[in-house]
Amino acid sequence: MGMNLVAILCAVLHVDILVFILMSNHVHFVLSCSYEKAQLFINEFKRRYSIYIRRKYGVKEMLRDNSIDIRPLFLSDESLERGLAYVQMNSVAANICLQASDYRWGTGSAFFRTAPEKGMRLSEFSAREQYRLLHTRIKLPGEYVITDDGFISPSSYCNVRFVEALFRTPKRMNYFLLNSSKAKARLNSESAIPAFKDQVITSAIPDLCVTLFRKKHPDELDAEQLRELLKQLRFRFSANINQLCRVTGLPYEEAARLLDGI
């Protein structure tokens, strides 16, 4: 819902989005617009998402008290490039994924793609299906691509061309990503990451299985899902292969084979 709401507000408010990321407890947007338009965009995002959450879960006052921090970025001093990299690297710094392009809930994989985004065009859905998917009657461009996850691909509406022209090459973009403050913070803290006990990781596995795959136990997962589970456990808990085998019950050879595919 959050991903589709970004696309809807982009169309309604005519805001030029460069990059964004949705995290579990905060969001980041880099917008090309006035300060007033940026403030309107984020306030409207909070308002509409709060309405959705209230209707679905009965939770009130979810986002009203969340603070907003709006800062200008400039072309002249490369602060725009650094800001874009900072946003993209949030998921990596949080140990959710190894690289920004692996994170689905934002623009991590939108730039310098070697293949077009897979999915169906919005025009292929009936009006009823579009409403069920987007929860709005607002007319959006039919060429928007709906991903397999059920949301509008950020590549459909974000200013991908501008960002790629700004960085010029994938190598230069990667330089800013790897040298962003988020990347450095992660590198500086890796040695201090705590070693989690087996019991802690074991208790987290059922929740991860439900969240990621809507299944209750690792025994219900196929090979690709098991690989993703091991990947998440490795990055979230800094678990090595021996600990992964202990908490999942997988034989060492099978765990090694799955990890080799990551």
N, C-alpha and C positions, 0 to 999 in steps of 0.2 A: 504493500500500500504506500509506503514511504517513497519508494522508487517512482511509482506512477504519479504520485502527488507532485514530485519535482517537475516532471514533464508537463503536467497540467498547468502548474503555476507559470512555467516558462512560456506557455502559449497564452495564458490569460493576461499576464503582466508584461509580456514582451521583454523579458529580461534575457540578456545574453549570458549564458552559463559557460564558463571555461572548464572548470573541474568541480567535483564535489565528492563527499564521502559521508555515508551514514554509519555511525558507530552506535554501540549499544547505549551510551550515555551522553553523546554529544554529536553534533554534525558540523561539517565545514563546507562552505561554498566559496568559490572564487567567481565573482560576477563582474561583468563589464557594464557598469551603469552608474547612476548617481548615488550618493549616500542615501538620499530619501527613498529611492527605488529599492536599494538593498535592504533598508529597514522594513519597507513594506513587504518585500518578498519573504523575509524570514518570519515576520509577525504573522503573515498569512499562512505560511507553512505550519507554524505552531498552532494557529487557530484551527485550521482544517484537520490537522492530524489529531488534535485533542478531541474534536467532535467525533472523529472516527473511533478513537479509543473509548470515548465515553459511551457511544452507542453499542460498541461490540462487547466491552468488558464492564461498563458501569463505573469506570474510574473517572473522577472529576479532578479538575485543577492540575492536570498532569504536566503541562508545559508552560503555564502562565508565568510561573516564577523563575523559569530558566533564564539566565542572563544572556545578553547579546553583546558580542564584541566585534565591532566593525573597524577594519583598518585599511587604509589606502595602500595600494601596491603600484610601483612605477616601472616603466620600461627603461628609464635612464640609468638605473643603478642595479638592474637585475633582481630587484626585490620581487618582481612578478614571477620570474622563473623560480626563485627560491620559495615563494608562497605556493606555487603550483606543486612543487616537489614535496613541500611540507604536508600538504593535504593528502597527496597520493600515498605518502609513506606512513600514514596513521595506522593502517592495518598491520603493516610490517612491524612497526614499533611496538604494537600491542601483542606481538607473537601469535597473530591469527594466521598469517601466511608468510611464505618465504619472500615473495616479491609482490609489488603492488598490483600487477596484472592478474594475480590469482584471486583477488577480492572482488566479489560480485556486486556488492552494495555501493556502487559509485562508478567513477569513470576510470578505474584502474586499468582496464583492458581496452580502452577506447582509442588509443593513439598508436600510430605506426603499425596498424594491423596488416598482416600479410594475406589475410583472407577475409571476405565479407562476413558480417555478423549472421549467424544462423538463426532462423526463426521465421514466423509468418508475418505478413504485412497486416496492419490493422484493418485495411479494407477487406481482408478475407474473412473477418468476423462480422456476424450479424449485429444489428443495433442492440439487441438484447444481450448478446455475448459481450459486446463492448462495455455495456453498463455493468454487467456482472464483474467484469475484469477491472474496470477503472473507477466504478462508483461515482460516475458523473455523466451528465448529458452534454457536456461541452464537446463540441466537434473538434477533433484533432486530425491532423493530416493522415490520409490513408496510407502513405508510404512509410509511416513509422513501423519499425520492426519490433514485434513482440517476441521476447526470448523464450526459451524453454522453461524458464523459471516463472513466466507469467507477468513480466513487467516490460515496459517500453525500454528498449536499449538506449542508453545515454548517447550513443553514436548518432541516434536519429535526430537529436535536438540540441546537443551541446556543440559549441563552436570548435570542432575538432581541427578544422583547417587552420584556424588562427593559432592554436596551441602548437600544432606540428610546424607551422611556419616560424613561430617564435623560437622553438628549440632547434629547428633546421634539420637535425638528424637524430635518429634513435640513440646514437652514441652520446650526443651532447645532452639529451634528456636524461639518459641513464647516469651521466656524470652528476647532474643536479640531484637526482634521486638518491644516489649513494652518498652524496656529500651534504644532504639536508640535515637540519638539526635533529629531526626525528631519527634518521639513520644513525647519526653519531651517538645520540642518546641510547639507542639500543645497543650499539657496540660497546659503549662505556659501561653498560649495566649487565652485559651478558655474564661476566665473571661473578657478579653478585646475585644472579638469579638463584633463588632457593631450590634445594633439592626436595621435591615433594615425596612424602611417604606413599607407599603402595596403597594404603587405605584411602588416602585423599583422592588419588587418581581413580581407584576402583569405584568410589562413591560418585564420581563425576561422570563415569562412562554411560550409565543409563540415560542421564539427562542429555548428554551429547548425542546419543543414538536417536532419541526422540526429536531433538532440535534439528539435527542434520538430515535424518532419514525417516523420521516418523515410525521408528521401530524401537522396541523396548530392550533389546539385548544384542550383543555382537554376534551371537549365533544366528540371528535372523538376517545378517548382512551378506551381500554377495562380495566377490573379490574386490571390485572397484570401491564399494562402500567401506570395506575393511581397510583398504589402502588409505582412503580419506580419513578414516577414524585414527589410524596410526599416525598419519601426518599431523592431525589436529592435536593428538596427545603429545607428540614429540615437541611441537612448537609451543603449546600452551603450558606444558609442565616440564619442558627440558628433559624428557625421559629418554634414556638410551634404549637400545634394542633389548637388553636383558630385562629391564624393568617393564617394557612394553609386553614382553612375553609373559611375565609374571601376572600382570594385571588383566590381560586379555585371555590367557590360557592358550595362546597360539604356540605351536612348536617353533623353535628358533629358525629352522630352515624356511618355514612358511612366512614368518615375519620378515626375514631377510629378503626373500623374493619379492614381497609386497613393497618393502621400503626401497628396493632397487628401482622400482618403477616410478618413484617420486623425483 
